[in-house]
Amino acid sequence: MKKLLATTLALLSAMAFAETKVDTPAESDVKDKQPFAMIRVFDTSGKEPKLMNGNRLSRHKSRQVCVFVANVPIQEQNLFAEYFQAPKPMKIHFEGANVQAEDNQKNYLISFNMTKEQIANDVVSQCWTFTKKDPIGTYKLDVQFNDIVFKGLEFKVLK
């Protein structure tokens, strides 16, 4: 996937979603104060991103899949890492990230150093856009923010 991400980590995705009225994550989730991570899919064909139901997205429509991490202690300098597992080999290029591929070209460790200022509303977000060159199937994601690890997130890319 030459351009797995059309947006960059904190600045673009956080700014885009901070300015919308999309409820992500749900207010009740944030108030719960338990650390959590979630996957959301957005329709980006209009002026503002629109939250879609479920965790499936088409490569041929204007869609983004985003991971959100909230209720975590935020420091001046933070580590945000994703262990990304694709259904088939692919290429990942990500501006501003350290990307390490396993030999099978299906599993990647993507890590970012983030400052407190890059995290809007105390919610860490990362979004991807997929193209027709990207594999169809189920993608698995484990996310780490500083010392807190979230395992078992997944989404599905459709034709």
PyMOL CGO cylinders between C-alpha atoms (Angstrom):
from pymol import cmd
from pymol.cgo import CYLINDER

trace = [
    CYLINDER, 0.00, 0.00, 0.00, 1.98, 2.95, -1.29, 0.3, 1, 1, 1, 1, 1, 1,
    CYLINDER, 1.98, 2.95, -1.29, -0.24, 5.48, 0.39, 0.3, 1, 1, 1, 1, 1, 1,
    CYLINDER, -0.24, 5.48, 0.39, -1.94, 3.64, 3.20, 0.3, 1, 1, 1, 1, 1, 1,
    CYLINDER, -1.94, 3.64, 3.20, -2.64, 6.94, 4.80, 0.3, 1, 1, 1, 1, 1, 1,
    CYLINDER, -2.64, 6.94, 4.80, -3.95, 9.99, 3.07, 0.3, 1, 1, 1, 1, 1, 1,
    CYLINDER, -3.95, 9.99, 3.07, -3.87, 11.84, 6.35, 0.3, 1, 1, 1, 1, 1, 1,
    CYLINDER, -3.87, 11.84, 6.35, -1.12, 12.22, 8.88, 0.3, 1, 1, 1, 1, 1, 1,
    CYLINDER, -1.12, 12.22, 8.88, -1.39, 11.16, 12.46, 0.3, 1, 1, 1, 1, 1, 1,
    CYLINDER, -1.39, 11.16, 12.46, -2.29, 13.82, 14.92, 0.3, 1, 1, 1, 1, 1, 1,
    CYLINDER, -2.29, 13.82, 14.92, -2.40, 17.04, 13.02, 0.3, 1, 1, 1, 1, 1, 1,
    CYLINDER, -2.40, 17.04, 13.02, -4.58, 16.11, 10.07, 0.3, 1, 1, 1, 1, 1, 1,
    CYLINDER, -4.58, 16.11, 10.07, -6.86, 13.48, 11.54, 0.3, 1, 1, 1, 1, 1, 1,
    CYLINDER, -6.86, 13.48, 11.54, -7.21, 15.18, 14.89, 0.3, 1, 1, 1, 1, 1, 1,
    CYLINDER, -7.21, 15.18, 14.89, -7.91, 18.56, 13.31, 0.3, 1, 1, 1, 1, 1, 1,
    CYLINDER, -7.91, 18.56, 13.31, -10.41, 17.13, 10.86, 0.3, 1, 1, 1, 1, 1, 1,
    CYLINDER, -10.41, 17.13, 10.86, -12.38, 15.32, 13.51, 0.3, 1, 1, 1, 1, 1, 1,
    CYLINDER, -12.38, 15.32, 13.51, -12.01, 17.98, 16.18, 0.3, 1, 1, 1, 1, 1, 1,
    CYLINDER, -12.01, 17.98, 16.18, -13.82, 20.45, 13.94, 0.3, 1, 1, 1, 1, 1, 1,
    CYLINDER, -13.82, 20.45, 13.94, -16.73, 18.14, 13.12, 0.3, 1, 1, 1, 1, 1, 1,
    CYLINDER, -16.73, 18.14, 13.12, -19.79, 17.34, 15.15, 0.3, 1, 1, 1, 1, 1, 1,
    CYLINDER, -19.79, 17.34, 15.15, -19.21, 13.59, 14.87, 0.3, 1, 1, 1, 1, 1, 1,
    CYLINDER, -19.21, 13.59, 14.87, -19.60, 11.87, 18.24, 0.3, 1, 1, 1, 1, 1, 1,
    CYLINDER, -19.60, 11.87, 18.24, -16.38, 9.85, 18.42, 0.3, 1, 1, 1, 1, 1, 1,
    CYLINDER, -16.38, 9.85, 18.42, -15.81, 8.29, 20.77, 0.3, 1, 1, 1, 1, 1, 1,
    CYLINDER, -15.81, 8.29, 20.77, -19.19, 8.36, 22.49, 0.3, 1, 1, 1, 1, 1, 1,
    CYLINDER, -19.19, 8.36, 22.49, -19.45, 10.80, 25.37, 0.3, 1, 1, 1, 1, 1, 1,
    CYLINDER, -19.45, 10.80, 25.37, -20.41, 7.99, 27.74, 0.3, 1, 1, 1, 1, 1, 1,
    CYLINDER, -20.41, 7.99, 27.74, -17.21, 6.12, 26.80, 0.3, 1, 1, 1, 1, 1, 1,
    CYLINDER, -17.21, 6.12, 26.80, -15.00, 9.12, 27.58, 0.3, 1, 1, 1, 1, 1, 1,
    CYLINDER, -15.00, 9.12, 27.58, -16.77, 9.86, 30.87, 0.3, 1, 1, 1, 1, 1, 1,
    CYLINDER, -16.77, 9.86, 30.87, -16.29, 6.23, 31.96, 0.3, 1, 1, 1, 1, 1, 1,
    CYLINDER, -16.29, 6.23, 31.96, -12.57, 7.05, 32.46, 0.3, 1, 1, 1, 1, 1, 1,
    CYLINDER, -12.57, 7.05, 32.46, -11.40, 3.53, 31.61, 0.3, 1, 1, 1, 1, 1, 1,
    CYLINDER, -11.40, 3.53, 31.61, -8.68, 3.54, 28.92, 0.3, 1, 1, 1, 1, 1, 1,
    CYLINDER, -8.68, 3.54, 28.92, -10.03, 2.25, 25.62, 0.3, 1, 1, 1, 1, 1, 1,
    CYLINDER, -10.03, 2.25, 25.62, -9.36, 1.98, 21.91, 0.3, 1, 1, 1, 1, 1, 1,
    CYLINDER, -9.36, 1.98, 21.91, -11.94, 1.66, 19.15, 0.3, 1, 1, 1, 1, 1, 1,
    CYLINDER, -11.94, 1.66, 19.15, -12.15, 1.42, 15.38, 0.3, 1, 1, 1, 1, 1, 1,
    CYLINDER, -12.15, 1.42, 15.38, -14.56, 3.68, 13.46, 0.3, 1, 1, 1, 1, 1, 1,
    CYLINDER, -14.56, 3.68, 13.46, -15.30, 4.01, 9.74, 0.3, 1, 1, 1, 1, 1, 1,
    CYLINDER, -15.30, 4.01, 9.74, -16.15, 7.37, 8.19, 0.3, 1, 1, 1, 1, 1, 1,
    CYLINDER, -16.15, 7.37, 8.19, -17.70, 8.43, 4.89, 0.3, 1, 1, 1, 1, 1, 1,
    CYLINDER, -17.70, 8.43, 4.89, -15.49, 11.28, 3.70, 0.3, 1, 1, 1, 1, 1, 1,
    CYLINDER, -15.49, 11.28, 3.70, -17.35, 12.08, 0.48, 0.3, 1, 1, 1, 1, 1, 1,
    CYLINDER, -17.35, 12.08, 0.48, -19.11, 15.14, 1.94, 0.3, 1, 1, 1, 1, 1, 1,
    CYLINDER, -19.11, 15.14, 1.94, -17.92, 18.37, 3.53, 0.3, 1, 1, 1, 1, 1, 1,
    CYLINDER, -17.92, 18.37, 3.53, -17.67, 16.73, 6.95, 0.3, 1, 1, 1, 1, 1, 1,
    CYLINDER, -17.67, 16.73, 6.95, -16.83, 13.10, 7.79, 0.3, 1, 1, 1, 1, 1, 1,
    CYLINDER, -16.83, 13.10, 7.79, -19.92, 11.02, 8.58, 0.3, 1, 1, 1, 1, 1, 1,
    CYLINDER, -19.92, 11.02, 8.58, -19.73, 8.10, 11.01, 0.3, 1, 1, 1, 1, 1, 1,
    CYLINDER, -19.73, 8.10, 11.01, -20.71, 4.79, 9.39, 0.3, 1, 1, 1, 1, 1, 1,
    CYLINDER, -20.71, 4.79, 9.39, -22.11, 1.72, 11.14, 0.3, 1, 1, 1, 1, 1, 1,
    CYLINDER, -22.11, 1.72, 11.14, -19.79, -1.22, 11.64, 0.3, 1, 1, 1, 1, 1, 1,
    CYLINDER, -19.79, -1.22, 11.64, -16.14, -1.75, 10.86, 0.3, 1, 1, 1, 1, 1, 1,
    CYLINDER, -16.14, -1.75, 10.86, -16.27, -2.45, 7.10, 0.3, 1, 1, 1, 1, 1, 1,
    CYLINDER, -16.27, -2.45, 7.10, -15.19, -0.13, 4.32, 0.3, 1, 1, 1, 1, 1, 1,
    CYLINDER, -15.19, -0.13, 4.32, -14.97, -0.22, 0.55, 0.3, 1, 1, 1, 1, 1, 1,
    CYLINDER, -14.97, -0.22, 0.55, -11.74, 0.57, -1.29, 0.3, 1, 1, 1, 1, 1, 1,
    CYLINDER, -11.74, 0.57, -1.29, -13.73, 2.25, -4.06, 0.3, 1, 1, 1, 1, 1, 1,
    CYLINDER, -13.73, 2.25, -4.06, -15.68, 4.73, -1.95, 0.3, 1, 1, 1, 1, 1, 1,
    CYLINDER, -15.68, 4.73, -1.95, -14.50, 7.79, -0.04, 0.3, 1, 1, 1, 1, 1, 1,
    CYLINDER, -14.50, 7.79, -0.04, -13.97, 6.07, 3.29, 0.3, 1, 1, 1, 1, 1, 1,
    CYLINDER, -13.97, 6.07, 3.29, -11.47, 6.22, 6.11, 0.3, 1, 1, 1, 1, 1, 1,
    CYLINDER, -11.47, 6.22, 6.11, -10.94, 3.80, 8.95, 0.3, 1, 1, 1, 1, 1, 1,
    CYLINDER, -10.94, 3.80, 8.95, -9.74, 5.40, 12.17, 0.3, 1, 1, 1, 1, 1, 1,
    CYLINDER, -9.74, 5.40, 12.17, -8.51, 4.12, 15.50, 0.3, 1, 1, 1, 1, 1, 1,
    CYLINDER, -8.51, 4.12, 15.50, -9.23, 6.24, 18.57, 0.3, 1, 1, 1, 1, 1, 1,
    CYLINDER, -9.23, 6.24, 18.57, -7.53, 5.91, 21.96, 0.3, 1, 1, 1, 1, 1, 1,
    CYLINDER, -7.53, 5.91, 21.96, -8.95, 7.78, 24.95, 0.3, 1, 1, 1, 1, 1, 1,
    CYLINDER, -8.95, 7.78, 24.95, -8.80, 8.00, 28.73, 0.3, 1, 1, 1, 1, 1, 1,
    CYLINDER, -8.80, 8.00, 28.73, -5.06, 7.42, 28.77, 0.3, 1, 1, 1, 1, 1, 1,
    CYLINDER, -5.06, 7.42, 28.77, -2.48, 9.50, 30.66, 0.3, 1, 1, 1, 1, 1, 1,
    CYLINDER, -2.48, 9.50, 30.66, -0.94, 11.99, 28.22, 0.3, 1, 1, 1, 1, 1, 1,
    CYLINDER, -0.94, 11.99, 28.22, 2.62, 13.15, 28.77, 0.3, 1, 1, 1, 1, 1, 1,
    CYLINDER, 2.62, 13.15, 28.77, 4.64, 15.89, 27.11, 0.3, 1, 1, 1, 1, 1, 1,
    CYLINDER, 4.64, 15.89, 27.11, 6.21, 13.20, 24.85, 0.3, 1, 1, 1, 1, 1, 1,
    CYLINDER, 6.21, 13.20, 24.85, 4.18, 10.09, 23.96, 0.3, 1, 1, 1, 1, 1, 1,
    CYLINDER, 4.18, 10.09, 23.96, 4.70, 6.86, 22.06, 0.3, 1, 1, 1, 1, 1, 1,
    CYLINDER, 4.70, 6.86, 22.06, 1.86, 5.68, 19.81, 0.3, 1, 1, 1, 1, 1, 1,
    CYLINDER, 1.86, 5.68, 19.81, 2.54, 2.30, 18.19, 0.3, 1, 1, 1, 1, 1, 1,
    CYLINDER, 2.54, 2.30, 18.19, 0.42, 0.04, 16.00, 0.3, 1, 1, 1, 1, 1, 1,
    CYLINDER, 0.42, 0.04, 16.00, 1.06, -3.59, 15.16, 0.3, 1, 1, 1, 1, 1, 1,
    CYLINDER, 1.06, -3.59, 15.16, -0.76, -3.84, 11.84, 0.3, 1, 1, 1, 1, 1, 1,
    CYLINDER, -0.76, -3.84, 11.84, -1.59, -7.24, 10.30, 0.3, 1, 1, 1, 1, 1, 1,
    CYLINDER, -1.59, -7.24, 10.30, -2.84, -7.27, 6.70, 0.3, 1, 1, 1, 1, 1, 1,
    CYLINDER, -2.84, -7.27, 6.70, -4.59, -10.24, 5.06, 0.3, 1, 1, 1, 1, 1, 1,
    CYLINDER, -4.59, -10.24, 5.06, -2.00, -10.33, 2.23, 0.3, 1, 1, 1, 1, 1, 1,
    CYLINDER, -2.00, -10.33, 2.23, 1.39, -8.75, 1.53, 0.3, 1, 1, 1, 1, 1, 1,
    CYLINDER, 1.39, -8.75, 1.53, 1.31, -5.00, 0.96, 0.3, 1, 1, 1, 1, 1, 1,
    CYLINDER, 1.31, -5.00, 0.96, 3.50, -1.92, 1.06, 0.3, 1, 1, 1, 1, 1, 1,
    CYLINDER, 3.50, -1.92, 1.06, 3.07, 0.75, 3.71, 0.3, 1, 1, 1, 1, 1, 1,
    CYLINDER, 3.07, 0.75, 3.71, 4.51, 4.24, 3.59, 0.3, 1, 1, 1, 1, 1, 1,
    CYLINDER, 4.51, 4.24, 3.59, 3.68, 6.60, 6.39, 0.3, 1, 1, 1, 1, 1, 1,
    CYLINDER, 3.68, 6.60, 6.39, 5.02, 10.16, 6.68, 0.3, 1, 1, 1, 1, 1, 1,
    CYLINDER, 5.02, 10.16, 6.68, 6.45, 10.96, 10.09, 0.3, 1, 1, 1, 1, 1, 1,
    CYLINDER, 6.45, 10.96, 10.09, 6.40, 7.37, 11.35, 0.3, 1, 1, 1, 1, 1, 1,
    CYLINDER, 6.40, 7.37, 11.35, 8.95, 4.67, 11.93, 0.3, 1, 1, 1, 1, 1, 1,
    CYLINDER, 8.95, 4.67, 11.93, 7.65, 1.74, 9.85, 0.3, 1, 1, 1, 1, 1, 1,
    CYLINDER, 7.65, 1.74, 9.85, 9.17, -1.72, 10.31, 0.3, 1, 1, 1, 1, 1, 1,
    CYLINDER, 9.17, -1.72, 10.31, 7.97, -4.58, 8.09, 0.3, 1, 1, 1, 1, 1, 1,
    CYLINDER, 7.97, -4.58, 8.09, 8.26, -8.26, 8.85, 0.3, 1, 1, 1, 1, 1, 1,
    CYLINDER, 8.26, -8.26, 8.85, 9.66, -10.47, 6.09, 0.3, 1, 1, 1, 1, 1, 1,
    CYLINDER, 9.66, -10.47, 6.09, 6.18, -11.55, 4.99, 0.3, 1, 1, 1, 1, 1, 1,
    CYLINDER, 6.18, -11.55, 4.99, 5.24, -7.92, 4.14, 0.3, 1, 1, 1, 1, 1, 1,
    CYLINDER, 5.24, -7.92, 4.14, 1.89, -8.51, 5.90, 0.3, 1, 1, 1, 1, 1, 1,
    CYLINDER, 1.89, -8.51, 5.90, 2.80, -7.45, 9.42, 0.3, 1, 1, 1, 1, 1, 1,
    CYLINDER, 2.80, -7.45, 9.42, 4.08, -4.00, 10.30, 0.3, 1, 1, 1, 1, 1, 1,
    CYLINDER, 4.08, -4.00, 10.30, 5.07, -2.10, 13.40, 0.3, 1, 1, 1, 1, 1, 1,
    CYLINDER, 5.07, -2.10, 13.40, 4.24, 1.58, 12.91, 0.3, 1, 1, 1, 1, 1, 1,
    CYLINDER, 4.24, 1.58, 12.91, 5.35, 3.96, 15.65, 0.3, 1, 1, 1, 1, 1, 1,
    CYLINDER, 5.35, 3.96, 15.65, 5.07, 7.68, 16.25, 0.3, 1, 1, 1, 1, 1, 1,
    CYLINDER, 5.07, 7.68, 16.25, 6.44, 10.06, 18.81, 0.3, 1, 1, 1, 1, 1, 1,
    CYLINDER, 6.44, 10.06, 18.81, 3.69, 12.53, 19.66, 0.3, 1, 1, 1, 1, 1, 1,
    CYLINDER, 3.69, 12.53, 19.66, 3.74, 15.68, 21.71, 0.3, 1, 1, 1, 1, 1, 1,
    CYLINDER, 3.74, 15.68, 21.71, 0.90, 16.64, 24.01, 0.3, 1, 1, 1, 1, 1, 1,
    CYLINDER, 0.90, 16.64, 24.01, 0.02, 19.50, 21.65, 0.3, 1, 1, 1, 1, 1, 1,
    CYLINDER, 0.02, 19.50, 21.65, -0.59, 17.04, 18.79, 0.3, 1, 1, 1, 1, 1, 1,
    CYLINDER, -0.59, 17.04, 18.79, -3.37, 15.28, 20.71, 0.3, 1, 1, 1, 1, 1, 1,
    CYLINDER, -3.37, 15.28, 20.71, -6.70, 17.08, 20.30, 0.3, 1, 1, 1, 1, 1, 1,
    CYLINDER, -6.70, 17.08, 20.30, -9.25, 16.85, 23.12, 0.3, 1, 1, 1, 1, 1, 1,
    CYLINDER, -9.25, 16.85, 23.12, -7.15, 14.18, 24.88, 0.3, 1, 1, 1, 1, 1, 1,
    CYLINDER, -7.15, 14.18, 24.88, -8.13, 11.64, 22.19, 0.3, 1, 1, 1, 1, 1, 1,
    CYLINDER, -8.13, 11.64, 22.19, -5.41, 10.05, 20.07, 0.3, 1, 1, 1, 1, 1, 1,
    CYLINDER, -5.41, 10.05, 20.07, -6.54, 9.30, 16.53, 0.3, 1, 1, 1, 1, 1, 1,
    CYLINDER, -6.54, 9.30, 16.53, -5.02, 7.67, 13.48, 0.3, 1, 1, 1, 1, 1, 1,
    CYLINDER, -5.02, 7.67, 13.48, -6.82, 7.29, 10.14, 0.3, 1, 1, 1, 1, 1, 1,
    CYLINDER, -6.82, 7.29, 10.14, -6.14, 5.36, 6.95, 0.3, 1, 1, 1, 1, 1, 1,
    CYLINDER, -6.14, 5.36, 6.95, -7.47, 5.52, 3.42, 0.3, 1, 1, 1, 1, 1, 1,
    CYLINDER, -7.47, 5.52, 3.42, -7.33, 2.39, 1.28, 0.3, 1, 1, 1, 1, 1, 1,
    CYLINDER, -7.33, 2.39, 1.28, -7.02, 2.18, -2.51, 0.3, 1, 1, 1, 1, 1, 1,
    CYLINDER, -7.02, 2.18, -2.51, -7.80, -0.52, -5.07, 0.3, 1, 1, 1, 1, 1, 1,
    CYLINDER, -7.80, -0.52, -5.07, -4.19, -1.71, -4.77, 0.3, 1, 1, 1, 1, 1, 1,
    CYLINDER, -4.19, -1.71, -4.77, -4.70, -2.69, -1.14, 0.3, 1, 1, 1, 1, 1, 1,
    CYLINDER, -4.70, -2.69, -1.14, -5.68, -6.27, -0.20, 0.3, 1, 1, 1, 1, 1, 1,
    CYLINDER, -5.68, -6.27, -0.20, -9.29, -7.15, 0.49, 0.3, 1, 1, 1, 1, 1, 1,
    CYLINDER, -9.29, -7.15, 0.49, -9.95, -8.92, 3.78, 0.3, 1, 1, 1, 1, 1, 1,
    CYLINDER, -9.95, -8.92, 3.78, -9.74, -8.59, 7.54, 0.3, 1, 1, 1, 1, 1, 1,
    CYLINDER, -9.74, -8.59, 7.54, -7.03, -6.40, 9.04, 0.3, 1, 1, 1, 1, 1, 1,
    CYLINDER, -7.03, -6.40, 9.04, -5.98, -6.84, 12.66, 0.3, 1, 1, 1, 1, 1, 1,
    CYLINDER, -5.98, -6.84, 12.66, -4.54, -4.13, 14.84, 0.3, 1, 1, 1, 1, 1, 1,
    CYLINDER, -4.54, -4.13, 14.84, -2.93, -3.98, 18.27, 0.3, 1, 1, 1, 1, 1, 1,
    CYLINDER, -2.93, -3.98, 18.27, -2.34, -0.46, 19.57, 0.3, 1, 1, 1, 1, 1, 1,
    CYLINDER, -2.34, -0.46, 19.57, -0.02, 0.83, 22.27, 0.3, 1, 1, 1, 1, 1, 1,
    CYLINDER, -0.02, 0.83, 22.27, -0.09, 4.31, 23.78, 0.3, 1, 1, 1, 1, 1, 1,
    CYLINDER, -0.09, 4.31, 23.78, 2.88, 4.75, 26.11, 0.3, 1, 1, 1, 1, 1, 1,
    CYLINDER, 2.88, 4.75, 26.11, 2.54, 1.77, 28.50, 0.3, 1, 1, 1, 1, 1, 1,
    CYLINDER, 2.54, 1.77, 28.50, -1.09, 0.86, 27.74, 0.3, 1, 1, 1, 1, 1, 1,
    CYLINDER, -1.09, 0.86, 27.74, -1.74, -1.86, 25.14, 0.3, 1, 1, 1, 1, 1, 1,
    CYLINDER, -1.74, -1.86, 25.14, -5.04, -2.58, 23.37, 0.3, 1, 1, 1, 1, 1, 1,
    CYLINDER, -5.04, -2.58, 23.37, -5.28, -5.89, 21.50, 0.3, 1, 1, 1, 1, 1, 1,
    CYLINDER, -5.28, -5.89, 21.50, -7.75, -7.45, 19.13, 0.3, 1, 1, 1, 1, 1, 1,
    CYLINDER, -7.75, -7.45, 19.13, -9.00, -4.49, 17.09, 0.3, 1, 1, 1, 1, 1, 1,
    CYLINDER, -9.00, -4.49, 17.09, -10.01, -5.33, 13.53, 0.3, 1, 1, 1, 1, 1, 1,
    CYLINDER, -10.01, -5.33, 13.53, -11.73, -4.02, 10.44, 0.3, 1, 1, 1, 1, 1, 1,
    CYLINDER, -11.73, -4.02, 10.44, -12.58, -5.38, 7.02, 0.3, 1, 1, 1, 1, 1, 1,
    CYLINDER, -12.58, -5.38, 7.02, -11.74, -3.91, 3.62, 0.3, 1, 1, 1, 1, 1, 1,
    CYLINDER, -11.74, -3.91, 3.62, -14.22, -4.79, 0.88, 0.3, 1, 1, 1, 1, 1, 1,
    CYLINDER, -14.22, -4.79, 0.88, -14.09, -4.44, -2.88, 0.3, 1, 1, 1, 1, 1, 1,
]
cmd.load_cgo(trace, "trace")
